Amino acid sequence: MKAMLSTAPGGPETLELTDLPDLEPKKGQLVVRVRAAGLNFPDTLMIRDLYQMKPPRPFAPGGEIAGDVIAVGEGVKGYTEGDRVLALTGFGGFATQIYVDPMRAVKIPDGMPYEDAACFIFTYGTSLHALKDRADLKAGESLLILGAAGGVGAAAIELGKAMGAKVIAAVSSEEKAAFCRKIGADETIVYPRELDRDAQKALSSEIKKLAGGEGVDVVYDAVGGAYAEPAVRALAWEGRFLVVGFPAGIPKLPLNLTLLKGCQVVGVFWGAAVARDPKGHAANVGQLFQWYAEGKIKPQISARYPLDQAADALNLMQDRKVMGKVVLEID
């Protein structure tokens, strides 16, 4: 087997394509032949030792895969060789083979390509948990998505529309705005790369104008930094501000705003929610597969790379140039 290994902390250029022995069946585990691996922002942090999960080195990044079961370990029930599965693995996905905990695997529906399956659960799972479980988004409400052209942001656009919301997509370029409109956003905002106080006030005013009424009902913040405060200021009465991620930095919010607006600041930790409420997660996955079959959602794959070009794929991700998802297609 082959794997792109992180042998020392550093950027994507430090990854090394390495030959390793094929995996042998292990008690309680599946061996999966990886056909595709989805990229996510945590992959860029993990190889630098900047993520909360720090695997022992050497390790392959890649926390989301799809492929075929090629061996079933002792004690594993419900799977046979040849089953097509997707899985959240945490790391290890940038390889031709991987051990998968059966509890983290899901059988892929007929008709779903490996590439879609490898780009499905992380983004849609995060966004559905945020919008349904944490924000209780209702049909007819308005939804602002910061960082809307990224993986979770694009998923939030599609899910917001499937749930009947008015979706306002906020992004950093006209190209990204066009992408968001293409996948269903009702309105778009292009914000500057740097925000001073005047630019923050202008952004807040624009959000309120597009939302209509008192402001926006739900904010899905996958950006953080200086963009969070103007979004909170644009919330309507009893609005909900979802803390999803902060590639632009951890924001500091004036908490008096929560009192004045009667609003909620709600954390979104999807991984922990899956572990604590597996039945709720299973129900959400079932809903996502149904919407996929109905054509309401589909991973927006904007770039595909082979395994040996994983560094180029990660550079695209860390430079925030990705629209939708990037996938490794593994021969």
C-alpha positions in Angstrom: 0.0 0.0 0.0 1.0 3.7 -0.4 0.4 6.6 2.0 1.2 10.3 2.1 2.8 10.5 5.5 3.5 13.5 7.8 6.8 12.7 9.4 7.4 16.1 11.0 5.3 19.2 11.8 5.0 21.4 8.8 3.1 22.4 5.7 1.8 20.3 2.8 5.3 20.2 1.3 6.5 18.0 4.1 4.3 15.1 3.2 6.1 12.1 1.8 4.6 9.4 -0.5 5.7 6.1 1.2 5.4 2.4 0.5 4.1 0.4 3.4 3.1 -3.2 4.0 -0.5 -4.1 3.1 -2.9 -4.1 6.1 -3.8 -7.4 7.7 -7.3 -8.0 9.2 -7.4 -6.9 12.9 -10.0 -7.8 15.5 -12.9 -5.4 15.6 -11.8 -3.5 12.5 -12.6 -3.3 8.8 -9.8 -3.0 6.2 -11.0 -0.6 3.5 -9.4 -0.1 0.0 -9.6 3.7 -0.3 -11.1 4.9 -3.6 -11.5 8.6 -2.7 -10.6 10.9 0.2 -12.2 14.3 0.9 -10.1 17.2 2.1 -11.2 19.4 5.0 -9.6 22.4 6.7 -8.5 20.4 9.8 -6.2 18.4 7.5 -4.1 21.5 7.0 -3.9 22.1 10.8 -3.2 18.5 11.9 0.0 18.3 9.9 1.3 21.4 11.6 0.3 20.1 15.1 -2.3 23.0 15.3 -5.4 20.8 15.7 -6.9 19.4 18.9 -6.2 15.8 17.6 -2.4 15.1 17.4 -1.8 11.6 16.0 1.5 10.0 16.6 3.9 10.3 13.7 4.3 9.1 11.1 0.6 9.5 10.1 -1.3 10.2 6.9 -3.8 13.1 7.1 -7.3 12.6 5.7 -10.3 12.2 7.9 -13.0 11.4 5.3 -12.9 8.5 2.9 -14.9 6.2 0.7 -14.0 2.8 -0.7 -14.5 -1.0 -0.6 -14.2 -3.4 2.4 -11.4 -5.8 1.5 -11.2 -7.6 4.9 -13.4 -8.0 7.9 -11.8 -8.4 11.3 -12.8 -10.9 14.0 -16.0 -9.9 15.8 -17.2 -7.4 13.2 -20.9 -7.9 12.2 -23.0 -6.3 9.5 -20.2 -6.0 6.9 -18.8 -8.3 4.2 -16.0 -8.0 1.7 -17.0 -5.9 -1.2 -19.3 -3.6 0.7 -19.0 0.0 -0.5 -18.6 2.3 2.5 -17.8 5.9 3.5 -16.2 6.7 6.9 -15.0 9.4 9.1 -11.5 8.3 10.2 -10.0 11.4 11.8 -6.8 10.8 9.9 -5.1 8.1 7.8 -7.3 8.7 4.7 -4.5 9.8 2.3 -3.6 6.2 1.6 -4.6 3.2 -0.5 -5.7 1.2 2.5 -7.0 2.1 6.0 -8.4 0.5 9.2 -11.9 1.6 9.9 -13.9 1.3 13.1 -17.2 -0.3 12.0 -19.0 2.3 14.2 -17.6 5.1 12.0 -18.5 3.4 8.7 -21.7 3.9 6.7 -22.8 1.8 3.6 -22.9 3.9 0.5 -26.3 4.1 -1.3 -26.5 2.6 -4.8 -25.8 5.2 -7.4 -23.6 7.4 -5.2 -20.0 7.7 -6.7 -17.0 7.2 -4.4 -16.1 10.9 -4.9 -19.4 12.1 -3.7 -19.4 9.7 -0.8 -15.9 10.9 0.3 -17.1 14.5 0.3 -20.4 14.0 2.0 -20.7 13.3 5.7 -18.2 15.8 7.2 -19.7 18.9 5.5 -23.3 18.0 5.3 -23.2 16.3 8.7 -21.7 19.4 10.3 -24.1 21.8 8.6 -27.3 19.8 9.2 -26.3 19.4 12.9 -25.7 23.2 13.1 -28.9 24.3 11.3 -31.3 21.7 12.6 -30.1 20.6 16.0 -28.4 23.8 17.2 -30.2 26.6 15.4 -33.6 25.0 14.9 -33.8 26.8 11.5 -37.4 27.1 10.3 -38.9 27.5 6.9 -39.3 31.2 6.1 -36.4 32.3 8.3 -33.3 34.1 6.9 -29.9 32.5 7.1 -26.6 34.3 6.7 -23.6 32.1 5.9 -20.1 33.5 6.3 -17.5 31.7 4.2 -20.3 30.3 2.1 -18.1 29.1 -0.8 -16.1 26.6 1.3 -17.0 23.0 2.0 -19.3 23.4 5.0 -20.6 26.8 3.7 -21.7 25.3 0.4 -23.4 22.5 2.2 -25.1 25.0 4.4 -26.5 26.8 1.4 -28.0 23.6 0.0 -29.4 22.5 3.3 -30.7 26.0 4.1 -32.7 25.9 0.9 -33.9 22.3 1.5 -35.2 23.5 4.9 -37.1 26.5 3.3 -34.9 29.4 4.5 -33.9 32.5 2.6 -30.1 32.1 2.2 -27.6 35.0 2.1 -24.1 33.9 1.2 -21.2 36.1 2.3 -17.9 35.5 0.5 -14.6 37.2 -0.3 -14.8 37.5 -4.1 -17.2 37.9 -7.0 -16.2 34.5 -8.3 -17.2 32.9 -5.1 -20.5 34.9 -5.1 -21.3 33.5 -8.5 -20.6 30.0 -7.3 -23.0 30.5 -4.3 -25.8 31.8 -6.5 -25.3 28.8 -8.8 -25.9 26.3 -6.0 -29.0 28.1 -4.6 -28.1 31.2 -2.6 -30.9 33.9 -2.8 -28.5 36.8 -2.1 -24.8 37.3 -1.9 -22.4 39.7 -0.2 -18.8 40.2 -1.1 -16.9 41.3 2.0 -13.3 42.8 2.0 -10.3 40.7 3.0 -9.6 43.2 5.9 -12.3 44.8 8.0 -11.8 48.1 9.8 -14.6 49.6 12.0 -16.2 51.5 9.0 -16.2 48.3 6.9 -17.7 46.3 9.8 -20.6 48.8 10.0 -21.1 48.7 6.3 -21.2 44.9 6.3 -23.7 44.9 9.2 -25.9 47.3 7.3 -25.8 45.3 4.1 -26.8 42.1 6.0 -29.8 43.8 7.6 -30.9 45.3 4.2 -30.8 41.9 2.5 -32.5 40.1 5.4 -35.3 42.6 5.6 -37.2 43.4 8.8 -35.1 43.6 12.0 -32.2 41.5 10.7 -31.2 38.0 10.0 -32.6 35.1 12.0 -29.6 32.7 11.9 -25.9 33.3 11.3 -23.7 30.4 10.3 -20.1 31.6 11.0 -17.4 29.4 9.4 -14.9 32.4 9.3 -14.6 34.1 12.6 -12.2 37.0 13.1 -13.4 40.5 12.5 -16.4 39.2 10.6 -18.3 37.8 13.6 -19.2 41.1 15.4 -20.9 42.8 12.4 -22.9 39.5 11.8 -24.0 39.5 15.5 -25.0 43.2 15.2 -27.1 42.2 12.2 -29.1 39.5 14.1 -32.8 39.9 14.5 -34.5 39.6 17.9 -33.9 36.1 19.3 -31.5 35.3 16.5 -29.0 32.5 16.7 -25.3 32.9 16.0 -23.6 29.6 15.1 -19.9 29.2 15.9 -18.7 26.8 13.3 -15.0 27.7 12.7 -12.6 30.5 12.8 -9.8 30.4 10.1 -9.7 34.2 10.3 -9.0 34.0 14.0 -11.0 33.5 17.2 -13.4 36.5 17.5 -14.1 38.6 20.6 -17.7 39.6 20.9 -19.2 42.4 23.0 -21.7 40.3 25.1 -24.0 43.3 25.6 -25.2 42.6 22.1 -26.7 39.3 23.2 -28.7 41.1 25.9 -29.9 43.8 23.5 -31.0 41.3 20.9 -32.1 38.5 23.1 -30.0 36.3 20.9 -28.0 33.1 21.4 -24.4 32.3 20.6 -24.3 28.6 20.0 -21.3 26.4 19.6 -21.2 23.7 16.9 -19.0 20.7 17.8 -20.4 18.1 15.4 -17.8 15.3 16.2 -18.7 15.4 19.9 -22.4 15.5 19.1 -22.0 12.3 17.0 -20.3 10.5 19.9 -22.9 11.6 22.4 -26.0 11.1 20.3 -25.4 8.3 17.8 -29.1 7.8 17.2 -29.6 11.5 16.3 -26.6 11.3 14.0 -28.1 8.2 12.3 -31.3 10.0 11.8 -29.5 13.0 10.3 -27.5 10.7 7.9 -30.8 9.1 6.8 -32.2 12.6 6.0 -29.1 13.6 4.1 -29.2 10.4 1.9 -32.9 11.1 1.2 -32.2 14.7 0.1 -29.2 13.4 -2.0 -31.5 10.9 -3.7 -34.0 13.6 -4.4 -31.4 15.8 -5.9 -31.7 18.6 -3.3 -28.0 18.2 -2.2 -24.9 17.1 -4.0 -21.2 17.7 -3.1 -19.8 20.5 -5.1 -16.4 19.1 -6.1 -14.3 21.8 -7.6 -11.0 20.1 -7.9 -9.7 16.5 -8.1 -6.1 15.3 -7.5 -4.3 12.0 -7.4 -2.7 10.8 -4.2 0.8 11.9 -5.1 -0.4 15.5 -5.5 -2.0 15.7 -2.0 0.3 18.6 -1.1 -1.1 20.7 -4.0 -4.6 19.9 -2.9 -3.9 20.9 0.7 -2.2 24.2 -0.5 -5.5 25.0 -2.3 -7.4 24.4 0.9 -5.1 26.3 3.3 -5.0 29.3 0.9 -8.8 29.5 1.1 -9.1 29.2 -2.7 -11.5 26.2 -2.5 -15.0 26.5 -3.7 -17.0 23.6 -2.5 -14.9 20.4 -2.0 -11.6 19.0 -3.1 -11.1 15.3 -3.4 -8.2 12.9 -3.9 -9.0 10.1 -6.4 -6.9 7.1 -5.3 -6.2 4.5 -8.0 
